[in-house]
Each structure stands twice: as structure tokens, then as C-alpha cells.
Amino acid sequence: MTEPAMTERAVTERTGGCLCGAVRFVVRGRLREVVFCHCSQCRRQTGLYYASTNAAREDLAITGEAEITWYGSSAHGKRGFCRHCGSALFWSYEGAQGISIQAGAFDQPSGLQPGYHIFTADKADFYTIDDGLEQFARGRAGLTTDG
């Protein structure tokens, strides 16, 4: 499968981290638009849905990487979170060149732009999606790096 296209905005430096500060990161490169995943795994991890962008692995520098616990949530994907405060931070698809980063983990202003919703057929029954963004009942063709 192919990697999703990164946005064509200028390359900038963006920072972020977990709730307790044990994990901090810097992205020096392009970021994809924010994808909102409503699958059951993302709902259970976050309590609502997973809003993530994606960066090339070589553009991501992590301070406190030893404080990240990785959970294999499927045969091909794993989720990274702070082992101290539990903040969900990353989603990684086996063999992918990019890594998904929780949009809410970025320092503000983030400069991130909304993209679309995936796995809307699995969304919880207590909210509606009415922001006008494109929706996909399952995944989106060619998108292998989101969780």
C-alpha cells in the first residue's frame, strides 16, 4: 500500500508531548491533514475518536522515548503512550515510513488542518459527525498508517 500524501504546506517545526511532560517530541517536516478515526479500538483508547496527523519517521525526534510503552493493538499496528500519565501519543503501522501522532498532543497553535473521518460505521451512538468533512464507512483506500 502507498503512504498517504503529506500536505503541501511549508516545512516547519512543531512541538508537543504528553500530559505529564515525560515525553516530548519535535516534528521537522511536513504533516498530513488530521484524520479522525472512529473505529472501536480508537474509541476505547481515547474515549471518543482518534484525531491524528502523520509524519515521516525521520522528521520526528522524541525526548523521553524510554517513557513510551507500545501496545500491539493488531497484527500490524501498535499504539504508543506515556507509561506515566497514560497519554495516547502515537500509532505505528508495521513497515510504514510514517508514524501517526495524536493531533491533541501538539503544542498550540499547531497549524494542523482537518481532513476527513474514517471507520464512521463503528462510531459510538452518543455523538454525530456534522462538520462537513468527507466520511468513509471503513478505511480510505491507500491509507495504512492511521489508527
C-alpha positions as CSV (number, residue, x, y, z in Angstrom):
1,M,0.0,0.0,0.0
2,T,1.1,3.5,-0.6
3,E,1.7,6.1,2.1
4,P,-0.9,9.0,2.3
5,A,0.2,12.2,0.8
6,M,1.6,14.8,3.1
7,T,0.2,18.3,3.0
8,E,2.0,20.7,0.7
9,R,2.3,23.4,3.4
10,A,5.8,24.7,4.1
11,V,8.0,22.5,6.2
12,T,8.0,23.9,9.8
13,E,8.9,22.8,13.3
14,R,6.1,21.7,15.5
15,T,6.4,20.5,19.1
16,G,4.3,18.5,21.5
17,G,4.2,16.0,24.3
18,C,2.3,14.1,26.9
19,L,0.2,15.4,29.8
20,C,3.0,14.9,32.4
21,G,5.9,16.1,30.2
22,A,7.9,12.9,30.4
23,V,7.6,12.5,26.6
24,R,8.2,15.5,24.3
25,F,8.6,15.5,20.6
26,V,9.6,17.7,17.7
27,V,8.5,17.3,14.1
28,R,10.7,19.0,11.5
29,G,8.9,18.3,8.3
30,R,5.5,18.1,6.6
31,L,2.4,16.8,8.3
32,R,-0.6,15.2,6.8
33,E,-4.1,16.7,7.5
34,V,-5.8,15.4,10.6
35,V,-7.7,12.1,10.1
36,F,-10.5,11.3,12.6
37,C,-10.8,7.5,13.2
38,H,-14.0,6.3,14.8
39,C,-13.0,2.5,14.9
40,S,-13.7,0.6,18.1
41,Q,-10.1,0.4,19.1
42,C,-9.5,4.2,18.8
43,R,-12.8,4.8,20.7
44,R,-11.7,2.5,23.6
45,Q,-8.2,4.1,23.8
46,T,-9.3,7.7,23.8
47,G,-12.9,7.7,24.9
48,L,-14.2,9.3,21.7
49,Y,-12.2,9.0,18.5
50,Y,-8.5,9.3,17.4
51,A,-7.6,12.5,15.7
52,S,-4.1,12.1,14.2
53,T,-1.7,13.5,11.7
54,N,1.2,11.7,10.2
55,A,4.9,12.5,9.9
56,A,7.9,10.8,8.2
57,R,9.8,8.8,10.9
58,E,13.0,10.7,10.1
59,D,11.3,14.0,10.7
60,L,10.3,13.0,14.3
61,A,12.6,13.4,17.3
62,I,11.4,12.2,20.7
63,T,12.8,13.2,24.1
64,G,11.9,10.6,26.8
65,E,11.4,7.8,24.3
66,A,12.2,5.3,27.1
67,E,9.0,6.5,28.8
68,I,6.8,5.3,25.9
69,T,5.0,2.0,26.2
70,W,4.0,0.3,23.0
71,Y,0.9,-1.8,22.8
72,G,0.3,-4.2,19.9
73,S,-3.3,-3.5,19.2
74,S,-3.5,-5.6,16.0
75,A,-1.4,-7.9,13.9
76,H,0.1,-4.9,12.0
77,G,-0.3,-1.9,14.3
78,K,0.9,-0.7,17.7
79,R,0.0,2.3,19.9
80,G,2.5,4.3,21.9
81,F,1.5,6.0,25.1
82,C,3.3,7.6,28.1
83,R,3.9,5.0,30.7
84,H,3.5,7.6,33.5
85,C,0.3,9.6,32.6
86,G,-1.2,7.3,30.0
87,S,-1.4,10.0,27.3
88,A,-2.0,8.4,23.8
89,L,0.7,9.8,21.5
90,F,1.5,7.6,18.5
91,W,0.1,4.9,16.2
92,S,2.5,2.9,14.1
93,Y,1.7,0.6,11.2
94,E,4.3,-2.2,10.7
95,G,6.6,-1.4,7.8
96,A,5.2,2.1,7.1
97,Q,7.6,5.0,6.5
98,G,5.4,7.4,8.5
99,I,4.1,7.5,12.1
100,S,0.7,8.8,13.2
101,I,0.8,11.4,16.0
102,Q,-2.2,12.4,18.1
103,A,-3.2,15.9,17.0
104,G,-4.1,16.9,20.5
105,A,-0.6,16.2,21.7
106,F,0.8,19.2,19.7
107,D,1.5,22.5,21.4
108,Q,-0.7,25.3,20.3
109,P,-1.0,26.8,17.9
110,S,-0.5,23.6,15.9
111,G,-1.2,24.8,12.4
112,L,-2.9,21.4,11.7
113,Q,-5.8,21.2,9.3
114,P,-8.8,18.8,9.4
115,G,-9.0,16.2,6.7
116,Y,-11.7,13.5,6.9
117,H,-13.3,10.8,9.0
118,I,-12.7,7.0,8.7
119,F,-14.5,4.0,10.2
120,T,-17.6,6.0,10.7
121,A,-19.7,2.8,10.6
122,D,-18.1,2.0,14.0
123,K,-18.7,5.4,15.7
124,A,-20.3,5.5,19.1
125,D,-24.0,6.2,19.3
126,F,-23.7,9.3,21.6
127,Y,-22.4,11.8,19.1
128,T,-23.0,12.9,15.5
129,I,-20.5,13.9,12.8
130,D,-21.7,17.1,11.3
131,D,-18.6,19.1,10.5
132,G,-19.0,18.7,6.7
133,L,-15.8,16.7,6.2
134,E,-15.7,13.7,4.0
135,Q,-16.7,10.4,5.7
136,F,-15.7,6.8,5.0
137,A,-17.6,3.9,6.5
138,R,-14.4,1.9,6.7
139,G,-10.8,3.0,5.9
140,R,-9.8,5.0,3.0
141,A,-8.0,3.4,0.0
142,G,-4.2,3.8,0.3
143,L,-4.4,4.9,4.0
144,T,-2.4,2.3,6.0
145,T,-0.8,4.5,8.7
146,D,-3.8,5.6,10.7
147,G,-5.2,4.1,13.8
